[in-house]
Structure formats: structure tokens, C-alpha cells
């Protein structure tokens, strides 16, 4: 009697970047290319050995500096190159870049209402909704998974797109995904796909080993 063998599962390690001055000040960053501050650099270096211990065979990252430099800390430990994908970039907040949540709520009362009632909302007239940003990032994650079937891949990205794309991979809607806490700076989550094209499973969420990170504020 033969025993059915299962293919090696595909794992994605979704790693948020280290803290920036704008994170610390509670300002929307979006796709503005803000660099890690000194604490963020330390967080990336401290976390890198832990994500490396999960044995990724490839590293992908958003090209924005805060994610790219975070990825570089793991690249140094692992000796692996980094591939950059623009669809992993943070949600585009358009003209809200640099504003606080309070600023945005005062500027656009409809945003305040959407926040208070648990609805998605476009981040300024020139920005994206969370679902739009999550869909482009989730599509990129699926492409990465297909290219590395049976492997473990490290993906360095951002709080907003990581949270929403993770929810979409799991088949969740906006409200369900927003029930997750915001993702802490330099924390990681792991999702697993047993078979190519199959369902995803959440193995761990928002794991952190660093102090001084900015937690679930909802800012991106």
C-alpha cells in the first residue's frame, strides 16, 4: 500500500520595516520614501537573525528605503540577494502624506466617519483604499509564492499593505482583517500554503523581539 506524499509547503515570512521618525511622530508615510531612524536600524539588525532562523531561501522587498534597508539586514545574515517589487510598496496616501490621523479626520469628516464605523476609505483624493493597496500586494505575494513553490521566502514590507494583503490571502474581507491588530515595527507574520494555488493558513502573527517599536496605531 503506497503512502501519498504531500508537496513541501510554501511559506511567506511577512516582515514589517523598522521604525522611522514619521512612525514615531504618528504621521502618515504612504509611499513617501522616509528612511529608518537609528532605532529602526537597530530593530532591523536585532530582528534579522530571528527571521533568518526560519531559513528563507529568497528575499523580496518593497523598494522604499525603510523596507529595503530592513531587508538588507537579513540579506547580510543570510548571504542572499534582495529582489525589489513595487507592488509591495505601502498604501498610497496621496496628499495626506505627513499628516496625522487627527489632521486627516479634521480635513475630511467622511474619513472620520468611515474610521468610526469600520469602513474602508480612500486616503485622500489621490490615494488608495486599504483594499486596493492590499489587492496589489496580495497579487505580488501570490506571484512570489508561485515562483518559489515549496520554499520559505522572506518579504520585507509595510504595516498597511502587509496587514491587508495577509487578510486577502486568507480570504478575509476588510472588516475581518481590521480585527487584527496593527503590525509592530520589525514584527513578522508567517503564512503557509500546503499546495500550489491552495488555501493559505496563518501560522503566526505580529511576532516581535525588539523594544521601542511603534505598535497598532493604524498609521502607515
MOURSUL-V369216 format. One record per residue. N is the residue number from 1. RES is the residue in one small letter. BURIAL is I if it has 24 or more other C-alpha atoms within 12 Angstrom, else O. Layout:
# MOURSUL-V369216
n->{N N}
res->{RES RES}
burial->{BURIAL BURIAL}
This chain:
# MOURSUL-V369216
n->{1 2 3 4 5 6 7 8 9 10 11 12 13 14 15 16 17 18 19 20 21 22 23 24 25 26 27 28 29 30 31 32 33 34 35 36 37 38 39 40 41 42 43 44 45 46 47 48 49 50 51 52 53 54 55 56 57 58 59 60 61 62 63 64 65 66 67 68 69 70 71 72 73 74 75 76 77 78 79 80 81 82 83 84 85 86 87 88 89 90 91 92 93 94 95 96 97 98 99 100 101 102 103 104 105 106 107 108 109 110 111 112 113 114 115 116 117 118 119 120 121 122 123 124 125 126 127 128 129 130 131 132 133 134 135 136 137 138 139 140 141 142 143 144 145 146 147 148 149 150 151 152 153 154 155 156 157 158 159 160 161 162 163 164 165 166 167 168 169 170 171 172 173 174 175 176 177 178 179 180 181 182 183 184 185 186 187 188 189 190 191 192 193 194 195 196 197 198 199 200 201 202 203 204 205 206 207 208 209 210 211 212 213 214 215 216 217 218 219 220}
res->{x x x x x x x x x x x x x x x x x x x x x x x x x x x x x x x x x x x x x x x x x x x x x x x x x x x x x x x x x x x x x x x x x x x x x x x x x x x x x x x x x x x x x x x x x x x x x x x x x x x x x x x x x x x x x x x x x x x x x x x x x x x x x x x x x x x x x x x x x x x x x x x x x x x x x x x x x x x x x x x x x x x x x x x x x x x x x x x x x x x x x x x x x x x x x x x x x x x x x x x x x x x x x x x x x x x x x x x x x x x x}
burial->{O O O O O O O O I I I I I I I I I I I I I I I I O I I I I I I I I I I I I O I I I I I I I I I I I I I I O I I I I I I I I I I I I I I I I I I I I I I O I I O O O I O I I I I I I I I I I O I I I I I I I O O I O O O O O O I O O O O O O O O I I I I I O O I I I I I I I I I I I I I I I I O I I O O I I I I I I I I I I I I I I I I I I I I I I I O I I I O O I I O I O I I I I I I I I I I I I I O I O O O I I I O O I I I I O I O I I I I O I I I I}
